[in-house]
Amino acid sequence: MDAVETNPTTATGTPRPSTVTVLGFLVTTAFVLSYLCAYALTNALLARDVLRHWAPGADPRPRWLALIFVSLLAVFGVAGWLIRCASSKQLRSIDALADATEEFRIGDN
C-alpha cells in the first residue's frame, strides 16, 4: 500500500505553500493595494489640486479603503474560483484521454 503524502511537492520538487500562507499573501496584497489607492493616490491628487479638499471630519478615505479591500478580496475569490473550474475541466479531459489510451492498449492485446 502506498503511503499518503502529507506535504505534496510541485513538479520541480519544491514543497507547495500552505493554504493559510497563500490566503495571508492575498489579504496582505489586497490591503496594501487598497491603502495605496485610498490614501497615497488620494494624497497625491490632493497635493496637485486634482481633488477638492473635504470638510474637516468628513474624510472619505477610510470608507474607500474598506470598499477597495473588500472588492479586491472578491475579485481574488472569483479569479480563484474560475481558475479552479478551468483546472478541473482540464484534469477531466486529461483523465478521459488516459482512459481512452488505456482502453486502446487493452484492445491491442
N, C-alpha and C positions, 0 to 999 in steps of 0.2 A: 504494500500500500504506500502511495506517495505521501510525503509529509506536506502539510499545508504551510505555505509561505506566509509568515506574519508581516513581513516588510518587503513587498514586491519591489523589483527594480525595473528601471526603464531598459530600452534596447541597448543603451550604451553602458549599462551596468551600474549606473548611479542610482541610489535609492530615491523613490518617489517622495515628494513632500507630503506631509500630512494635510488632511482637510482643514484642520484648525489653522495651520500655517498659511495656507492659501487664502482662507477667509480673512485672516488677520491682515494680509497684504492688500486684499481688495478693500477692506474697510479703511485701512490707512490711506490707500490711494484715493478713495472717494473723499475722505476728509481733507486731505491736502489739496486736491483739485477744487473742492468746494470753498475752502478757505482762500485759495488764490483768486478764485472768481469773485467771491463775496467781499473780500477785504482788500487784497493787493491791487486787483484790477480797478475796483471802485476808487481806491485812494489815488491811483494814477490818473483816472478820469476826472476826479475832483480837482487834482492839482493843475490840470490843463484846462479847467473850466468847461469840460465837455458835459459834465453833470452838474445840476444845481445842488447847492448845499441844502440839506433838510433842516427843519426846525429842531432846536435842542430837545432831546428826549424822544425824538421820533426817528431814531436810527433804524433803517430797514435791513441793515446788513446781517444781524443775527437770524432774522427770518429767511433771508436769501440763502445764508449758509445752510440752514436746516433743509430748505426746499431743494437746493442743489445736491446736498448729501443724500437725501432720500431718493432723488431722481437718479443719481449715479448708481446707487445700490440696486435700484430697479432695473436699470439698463444692464448692469453686470449680471443680474439674475436672469434676465431674459436672454442675454447673449449666451450664458452658460447653458440654459435650457435648450436653446437652438443648436448649440454645438453638440450637446449630449444626444439630441434626437438625430442629428446628421451622423454622428459616430455610430449609434446603434443601428441605423439603416445600413451603413457601410459594413458593419460587422455581420449583419444578417446576410448581406449579399456575398460576403466572403465565405460564410458558413455554407450557403447554398452552393457556391462554386466548389467548395471542398467536398460536399456530399455528392455532387454530380461527378466529380473526379473519382471519388471512392467507388461509386456505382459503375463507372466505366471500367475501372481496374478489375472489379469483381466479375464483370461481364466478359472480360477478355480471357479469363481462365477457364 
